[in-house]
Amino acid sequence: MTDKNNPEVKRRAWWVPLLKIVLILLFFAAALIGGAVAGYVVLGKQDIHDVLNWSTWRHVFDLVFAP
């Protein structure tokens, strides 16, 4: 039986919430990059090397938020 008040159990369990947060952030980053690639390359029919260029996304930002 495991006892939640046992100090040994508390010491082992500190990394579980941290692992969940890190995995969620990694999945979020993968989904963001995957969505950008799918939108820019598949739908936009552009070169895959331009997806992560800063100038590309600066241009998109300027188009979206132009006065």
HELIX and SHEET records of a PDB file:
HELIX    1   1 PRO A    7  ARG A   12  1                                   6    
HELIX    2   2 TRP A   15  VAL A   37  1                                  23    
HELIX    3   3 ALA A   38  LEU A   43  3                                   6    
HELIX    4   4 ILE A   48  ASP A   50  5                                   3    
HELIX    5   5 TRP A   54  VAL A   64  1                                  11    
END                                                                             
